[in-house]
C-alpha cells in the first residue's frame, strides 16, 4: 500500500471517528423513520431503499407524510426535493474540498453531504484541522451506514410498537436537529437566513395549521434564497 493510500485511509478513519457522536444521534432518527415508514405501509425493502437512495432524513419524513396523506408520488418527490434545497448551500460550503476532483468524486461528495457533514467540517475547522475530501467522505459514509442500519432496525421493530407517537419517537426529527444546531451555527452571518426560515415556518403554521409539513418546505426555500442573496456560504 502506497503512502498516499495510507493517508487516504487515515483521513477516512478520522472522519468516521469524528462523526460518531452525530451518527449515534441520527440513529434514533433513522429508527423512527423505519418505524413510521413500516407502519405507513412501506415494505422493508422500500424503507431501506429510500434511506439508501435519498439519504435525507427530514426530506424522507416529509415525503412519507405526503404519501400517507394520499398526495401522490409527484407531490412527495417535490416536497422532499424542496426541503433539501439547503443541500445546495451545504455543498457550496464544501467547495474547497470538492474543487478540481473527478466527476465521480464530486458526485460521491454531494451524495454524502448532509447537515451533519457541515457540522463535522465546522468542528474540524474550529480545531484548526483541515476538512479534506476523504475526511468528509469518511464521516459521510459512516453516517450513511448507521442511517441504513437504524432504518432497518426500526422497520423490523415496527410490529412490536403499535403507536410510535405514544413513545415520542415521532419527535426524533426535532431532537436530532436541535442537537446538530450548535455545530451548524457559524456566526452572525447565519442569523438572517435562519431567522427568515424560522419566521416563515411559524407564520405558515399559524395560518395553515393542518399543512405543517409545507411550512417546513417553504421555510427551507426562503432560508436558502436568503442565504444565496446575502452571499452567505
C-alpha positions as CSV (number, residue, x, y, z in Angstrom):
1,X,0.0,0.0,0.0
2,X,1.4,3.4,-1.0
3,X,1.9,6.3,1.3
4,X,-1.0,8.2,-0.5
5,X,-3.4,5.2,0.1
6,X,-2.4,5.1,3.8
7,X,-3.0,8.8,4.1
8,X,-6.5,8.5,2.5
9,X,-7.4,5.6,4.8
10,X,-6.2,7.6,7.8
11,X,-8.3,10.6,6.8
12,X,-11.4,8.4,6.2
13,X,-10.9,6.7,9.6
14,X,-10.6,10.1,11.3
15,X,-13.7,11.4,9.6
16,X,-15.7,8.3,10.7
17,X,-14.4,8.7,14.3
18,X,-15.4,12.4,14.5
19,X,-18.8,11.6,13.0
20,X,-19.6,9.0,15.7
21,X,-21.5,11.3,18.2
22,X,-23.7,12.7,15.4
23,X,-24.2,9.3,13.9
24,X,-25.4,7.9,17.2
25,X,-27.9,10.8,17.5
26,X,-29.1,10.3,13.9
27,X,-29.6,6.5,14.6
28,X,-32.6,7.4,16.8
29,X,-34.0,9.5,13.9
30,X,-33.3,6.7,11.4
31,X,-35.1,4.1,13.6
32,X,-38.0,6.4,14.0
33,X,-38.3,6.7,10.2
34,X,-38.1,3.0,9.8
35,X,-40.9,2.5,12.3
36,X,-43.1,5.2,10.8
37,X,-42.5,4.0,7.2
38,X,-43.3,0.4,8.0
39,X,-46.4,1.3,9.9
40,X,-47.5,3.6,7.0
41,X,-47.5,0.5,4.7
42,X,-43.9,0.6,3.3
43,X,-42.3,-2.8,2.9
44,X,-38.9,-3.5,4.5
45,X,-37.2,-3.2,1.1
46,X,-39.0,0.1,0.3
47,X,-38.0,1.7,3.7
48,X,-34.4,0.5,3.3
49,X,-34.0,1.7,-0.3
50,X,-35.5,5.1,0.5
51,X,-32.9,5.6,3.2
52,X,-30.1,4.4,1.0
53,X,-31.1,6.4,-2.1
54,X,-32.5,9.6,-0.7
55,X,-30.3,9.8,2.5
56,X,-32.1,12.9,3.6
57,X,-33.8,12.4,7.0
58,X,-36.2,15.4,7.1
59,X,-36.9,15.1,3.4
60,X,-37.8,11.4,3.8
61,X,-40.3,12.1,6.6
62,X,-41.9,15.0,4.7
63,X,-42.2,12.7,1.6
64,X,-43.6,10.0,3.7
65,X,-46.2,12.4,5.2
66,X,-47.3,13.4,1.7
67,X,-47.6,9.8,0.6
68,X,-49.6,8.7,3.6
69,X,-51.9,11.7,3.1
70,X,-52.6,10.5,-0.4
71,X,-50.9,13.4,-2.2
72,X,-49.2,11.1,-4.7
73,X,-45.7,10.3,-5.7
74,X,-45.1,13.5,-7.6
75,X,-46.1,15.7,-4.7
76,X,-43.9,13.6,-2.3
77,X,-40.9,14.0,-4.6
78,X,-41.4,17.7,-5.0
79,X,-41.9,18.2,-1.2
80,X,-38.7,16.2,-0.4
81,X,-36.7,18.0,-3.1
82,X,-37.8,21.4,-2.0
83,X,-36.9,20.7,1.6
84,X,-33.5,19.5,0.5
85,X,-32.7,22.8,-1.3
86,X,-30.5,23.5,1.7
87,X,-28.1,20.9,0.4
88,X,-27.2,23.3,-2.3
89,X,-25.7,25.6,0.4
90,X,-24.1,22.7,2.1
91,X,-22.3,21.6,-1.0
92,X,-21.3,25.2,-1.6
93,X,-19.7,25.4,1.8
94,X,-17.8,22.2,0.9
95,X,-16.4,23.5,-2.4
96,X,-12.8,23.8,-1.2
97,X,-12.8,20.0,-0.6
98,X,-14.6,19.2,-3.9
99,X,-12.9,21.6,-6.4
100,X,-10.6,20.0,-9.1
101,X,-11.8,16.5,-8.4
102,X,-13.0,13.9,-10.9
103,X,-16.7,14.0,-11.6
104,X,-17.4,10.7,-9.7
105,X,-15.6,12.1,-6.6
106,X,-17.7,15.3,-6.7
107,X,-20.9,13.2,-7.2
108,X,-19.9,11.0,-4.2
109,X,-19.2,14.0,-2.1
110,X,-22.5,15.6,-2.9
111,X,-24.3,12.4,-2.2
112,X,-22.8,12.2,1.2
113,X,-23.4,15.9,2.0
114,X,-25.7,16.4,5.0
115,X,-26.3,18.8,7.8
116,X,-24.0,16.6,9.9
117,X,-21.3,16.9,7.2
118,X,-21.3,20.7,7.6
119,X,-21.3,20.4,11.4
120,X,-18.3,18.0,11.1
121,X,-16.5,20.4,8.8
122,X,-17.1,23.3,11.2
123,X,-15.9,21.3,14.1
124,X,-12.7,20.3,12.3
125,X,-12.1,23.9,11.3
126,X,-12.6,25.1,14.9
127,X,-9.8,22.7,16.0
128,X,-7.5,24.0,13.3
129,X,-7.7,20.8,11.3
130,X,-8.1,20.5,7.5
131,X,-11.5,19.1,6.5
132,X,-10.2,17.3,3.5
133,X,-12.3,15.4,0.9
134,X,-11.5,12.0,2.3
135,X,-12.1,13.2,5.8
136,X,-15.6,14.3,4.8
137,X,-16.3,11.1,2.8
138,X,-15.3,9.0,5.8
139,X,-17.7,10.9,8.0
140,X,-20.5,10.8,5.5
141,X,-20.1,7.1,4.7
142,X,-20.1,6.2,8.3
143,X,-23.3,8.3,8.9
144,X,-24.9,6.6,5.8
145,X,-24.1,3.1,7.2
146,X,-25.5,4.0,10.6
147,X,-28.6,5.6,9.0
148,X,-29.4,2.5,6.9
149,X,-28.8,0.1,9.8
150,X,-31.0,2.2,12.1
151,X,-33.8,2.3,9.4
152,X,-33.6,-1.4,9.1
153,X,-33.8,-1.9,12.9
154,X,-36.8,0.5,13.1
155,X,-38.6,-1.3,10.3
156,X,-38.0,-4.7,11.9
157,X,-39.2,-3.4,15.3
158,X,-42.4,-1.9,13.9
159,X,-44.6,-4.9,14.8
160,X,-43.7,-4.6,18.5
161,X,-44.5,-0.9,18.8
162,X,-48.2,-0.2,17.9
163,X,-48.0,3.5,18.2
164,X,-44.6,5.3,17.9
165,X,-46.1,8.6,18.8
166,X,-47.0,7.3,22.3
167,X,-43.3,6.8,23.0
168,X,-42.3,10.2,21.4
169,X,-40.5,8.5,18.6
170,X,-42.1,10.8,16.0
171,X,-40.4,13.7,17.8
172,X,-36.9,12.2,16.9
173,X,-36.5,14.6,13.9
174,X,-36.8,17.6,16.2
175,X,-34.5,16.2,18.8
176,X,-31.7,15.3,16.4
177,X,-31.9,18.6,14.5
178,X,-31.7,20.6,17.8
179,X,-28.6,18.5,18.7
180,X,-27.0,19.5,15.4
181,X,-27.7,23.2,15.6
182,X,-24.6,24.2,17.7
183,X,-22.3,22.6,15.1
184,X,-24.2,24.2,12.2
185,X,-24.0,27.8,13.6
186,X,-21.2,29.8,12.0
187,X,-21.8,33.2,13.5
188,X,-23.8,36.3,12.8
189,X,-23.9,35.7,9.0
190,X,-26.3,32.8,9.7
191,X,-28.7,35.0,11.7
192,X,-30.6,36.5,8.8
193,X,-31.3,33.2,6.8
194,X,-32.1,31.3,10.0
195,X,-34.5,34.0,11.1
196,X,-36.2,34.2,7.7
197,X,-36.7,30.4,7.6
198,X,-38.0,30.3,11.2
199,X,-40.3,33.3,10.7
200,X,-41.8,31.7,7.5
201,X,-42.4,28.4,9.3
202,X,-44.0,30.0,12.3
203,X,-46.3,32.2,10.2
204,X,-47.3,29.5,7.8
205,X,-48.0,27.1,10.6
206,X,-50.1,29.7,12.4
207,X,-52.1,30.5,9.2
208,X,-52.4,26.8,8.0
209,X,-52.0,24.5,11.0
210,X,-53.1,21.5,9.0
211,X,-50.3,21.9,6.5
212,X,-47.3,21.9,8.8
213,X,-45.1,19.9,6.5
214,X,-45.4,22.5,3.8
215,X,-44.4,25.1,6.3
216,X,-41.0,23.3,6.7
217,X,-40.6,23.2,2.9
218,X,-41.4,26.8,2.4
219,X,-39.1,27.8,5.3
220,X,-36.2,25.8,3.8
221,X,-36.7,27.5,0.4
222,X,-36.9,31.0,1.9
223,X,-33.9,30.4,4.1
224,X,-31.8,29.1,1.1
225,X,-32.8,32.0,-1.0
226,X,-32.0,34.5,1.7
227,X,-28.6,32.9,2.2
228,X,-27.9,33.0,-1.5
229,X,-29.0,36.6,-1.9
230,X,-26.8,37.7,1.0
231,X,-23.9,35.6,-0.4
232,X,-23.8,33.5,2.7
233,X,-21.6,30.5,2.3
